[in-house]
Structure formats: C-alpha cells, structure tokens
Amino acid sequence: MAHVRKTTHSRKPAARKKTSARRSTAHKRTRGAPKRWSQRVTKESDALDLERGVFTLTSPKRIATSLKRSAERSSRRRTGAYRSALSMLTFYINRAGKTLSKTQRARLEKAKVELKRVFGRE
C-alpha cells in the first residue's frame, strides 16, 4: 500500500494582508465624502444642484416643483430642464432599489407625473 502524506498547510499561498503604505492615495476618502458613487452623483451631479432632502418630501407636487426649480437654476446641465429633472428622479428611484418603501416609491412615481404637468408636457 502506498504511503499517503498529509500536509498541514493549504495548497493555496496565503493571501497577503494589504498595508496602508501600499494603498494609493486615490482610494482614500476625505472626511465627509460620500461612501457610494450613487450618493456622490446625487450630491455633485453636473445636471442639478438639488435641495437637501428633496426625495424625502411627502408631497409629489413639492418634489416636482423642487426638481423644476433646481433644473431651471442650474447652469451646468447639458440638456433641457425637464429632461435633467426627470433623469435625476429616475436615477434616484433606480439606485434606491429594494430599499425604497412602497409608499415612497409610489410617491416618487406620482412625482414623475407631477413633473410632467409642472413643465406643461401633459
């Protein structure tokens, strides 16, 4: 019978622990910087400068008017005000995904319809 040799170490080489000296400075966040890219887009988008908490407002009409005001005031947007406002609203709904409650999702979907009305695109 052949002798079977047992090894105490795994066949894969041990993963090296990354040290802070190896990390590039591009990966380091500054204090107060957003953790997620979608949060950064919402805050620093070239499309709009949004009012704080606009997507948490309780009235679809208030959400729509706030988005309209932000879109019309923006000097950095690359397209029309309506399209910029609708894009930001859709972006927020899509990125929130499953974490968005049914009532809040319904409110934001109503805000899309209200946005269309506010811009006179019925």
The 8 nearest C-alpha neighbors of each residue, nearest first, counted from 0:
[[1, 2, 3, 4, 5, 6, 7, 8],
 [2, 0, 3, 4, 5, 6, 7, 10],
 [1, 3, 4, 0, 5, 6, 7, 8],
 [4, 2, 1, 5, 0, 6, 7, 8],
 [3, 5, 2, 6, 1, 7, 8, 0],
 [6, 4, 3, 7, 8, 2, 9, 10],
 [7, 5, 8, 4, 9, 10, 3, 11],
 [6, 8, 5, 9, 10, 4, 11, 12],
 [7, 9, 6, 10, 11, 12, 5, 13],
 [10, 8, 11, 7, 12, 6, 13, 5],
 [9, 11, 12, 8, 6, 13, 7, 5],
 [12, 10, 9, 13, 14, 8, 15, 7],
 [13, 11, 14, 10, 9, 15, 8, 16],
 [12, 14, 11, 15, 9, 10, 16, 8],
 [15, 13, 12, 16, 11, 17, 9, 10],
 [16, 14, 17, 13, 12, 18, 21, 11],
 [15, 17, 18, 14, 13, 19, 21, 20],
 [18, 16, 15, 19, 21, 22, 20, 14],
 [17, 19, 20, 21, 16, 22, 15, 23],
 [18, 20, 22, 21, 17, 23, 24, 16],
 [21, 19, 18, 22, 23, 17, 24, 16],
 [22, 20, 19, 18, 23, 17, 24, 16],
 [23, 21, 19, 20, 24, 18, 26, 17],
 [22, 24, 25, 26, 21, 27, 20, 19],
 [23, 25, 27, 26, 22, 28, 21, 20],
 [26, 24, 23, 27, 28, 22, 29, 21],
 [27, 25, 24, 23, 28, 22, 29, 19],
 [28, 26, 24, 25, 29, 23, 22, 30],
 [29, 27, 32, 26, 30, 25, 31, 34],
 [28, 30, 32, 31, 27, 33, 26, 25],
 [29, 31, 32, 28, 33, 27, 34, 26],
 [30, 32, 29, 33, 28, 34, 39, 27],
 [31, 33, 29, 30, 28, 34, 39, 35],
 [34, 32, 39, 35, 38, 31, 36, 28],
 [35, 33, 32, 36, 38, 39, 28, 37],
 [34, 36, 38, 37, 33, 39, 40, 32],
 [35, 37, 39, 38, 40, 34, 33, 41],
 [36, 38, 40, 39, 35, 41, 94, 91],
 [37, 39, 41, 35, 36, 40, 33, 42],
 [38, 40, 36, 42, 37, 41, 33, 43],
 [41, 39, 44, 37, 43, 38, 42, 36],
 [40, 42, 38, 39, 44, 43, 37, 87],
 [43, 41, 39, 40, 44, 38, 48, 49],
 [42, 44, 40, 39, 41, 45, 48, 47],
 [45, 43, 40, 46, 41, 47, 42, 48],
 [44, 46, 75, 76, 47, 43, 77, 48],
 [45, 47, 76, 44, 83, 75, 77, 48],
 [48, 46, 73, 70, 49, 45, 44, 69],
 [47, 49, 69, 73, 50, 44, 46, 43],
 [50, 48, 47, 69, 51, 53, 66, 42],
 [49, 51, 53, 52, 48, 65, 69, 66],
 [50, 52, 53, 49, 54, 42, 55, 48],
 [53, 51, 55, 54, 50, 56, 49, 62],
 [52, 54, 55, 50, 51, 56, 62, 65],
 [55, 53, 52, 56, 62, 107, 91, 88],
 [54, 56, 52, 53, 57, 103, 62, 58],
 [55, 57, 54, 53, 58, 62, 52, 61],
 [58, 56, 55, 59, 106, 61, 62, 103],
 [57, 59, 61, 60, 56, 62, 106, 110],
 [60, 58, 110, 62, 61, 106, 109, 63],
 [59, 61, 63, 58, 62, 113, 64, 110],
 [62, 60, 64, 58, 63, 59, 65, 56],
 [61, 63, 59, 65, 60, 64, 53, 66],
 [64, 62, 114, 60, 66, 61, 65, 110],
 [63, 65, 67, 61, 66, 62, 68, 60],
 [64, 66, 68, 62, 67, 63, 61, 69],
 [67, 65, 69, 63, 64, 68, 84, 70],
 [68, 66, 64, 70, 65, 69, 71, 63],
 [67, 69, 65, 71, 66, 70, 64, 72],
 [70, 68, 66, 72, 67, 71, 49, 48],
 [71, 69, 80, 67, 73, 68, 72, 47],
 [70, 72, 68, 69, 80, 73, 67, 74],
 [73, 71, 69, 70, 68, 74, 47, 48],
 [74, 72, 70, 75, 71, 47, 69, 76],
 [73, 75, 76, 72, 71, 47, 46, 70],
 [76, 74, 45, 73, 46, 77, 47, 44],
 [77, 75, 46, 78, 45, 74, 73, 47],
 [76, 78, 75, 46, 79, 45, 83, 74],
 [77, 79, 76, 83, 80, 82, 46, 81],
 [78, 80, 82, 81, 83, 77, 76, 70],
 [79, 81, 70, 83, 82, 71, 84, 78],
 [82, 80, 84, 83, 79, 85, 118, 67],
 [81, 83, 85, 79, 84, 80, 86, 78],
 [84, 82, 86, 80, 81, 85, 46, 79],
 [83, 85, 81, 87, 86, 66, 82, 70],
 [84, 86, 88, 82, 87, 83, 89, 81],
 [87, 85, 83, 89, 84, 88, 82, 90],
 [86, 88, 90, 84, 85, 89, 91, 83],
 [89, 87, 85, 91, 90, 86, 84, 92],
 [90, 88, 92, 86, 91, 87, 85, 93],
 [89, 91, 87, 93, 88, 92, 86, 94],
 [90, 92, 88, 94, 89, 93, 95, 87],
 [93, 91, 89, 95, 90, 94, 88, 96],
 [94, 92, 90, 96, 91, 95, 89, 88],
 [93, 95, 91, 96, 92, 90, 37, 89],
 [96, 94, 92, 93, 99, 98, 91, 97],
 [97, 95, 94, 93, 98, 99, 92, 91],
 [98, 96, 99, 95, 100, 94, 93, 101],
 [97, 99, 96, 95, 100, 94, 101, 104],
 [100, 98, 97, 95, 96, 104, 103, 101],
 [99, 101, 103, 102, 104, 98, 97, 105],
 [102, 100, 104, 103, 105, 99, 106, 97],
 [101, 103, 105, 104, 100, 106, 99, 107],
 [102, 104, 106, 100, 105, 101, 107, 99],
 [103, 105, 101, 107, 106, 102, 100, 99],
 [106, 104, 108, 102, 103, 107, 101, 109],
 [105, 107, 103, 109, 104, 108, 59, 102],
 [108, 106, 110, 104, 109, 105, 103, 59],
 [107, 109, 105, 111, 110, 106, 104, 112],
 [110, 108, 106, 112, 111, 107, 59, 113],
 [109, 111, 59, 107, 113, 108, 112, 63],
 [112, 110, 114, 108, 109, 113, 115, 107],
 [113, 111, 109, 115, 110, 114, 116, 108],
 [112, 114, 110, 116, 115, 111, 60, 63],
 [115, 113, 63, 111, 117, 116, 112, 110],
 [114, 116, 120, 112, 113, 118, 117, 121],
 [115, 117, 119, 113, 114, 118, 121, 120],
 [118, 116, 114, 119, 115, 113, 64, 63],
 [117, 119, 115, 116, 120, 114, 81, 67],
 [120, 118, 116, 117, 121, 115, 114, 113],
 [119, 121, 115, 118, 116, 117, 114, 81],
 [120, 116, 119, 115, 118, 112, 117, 113]]
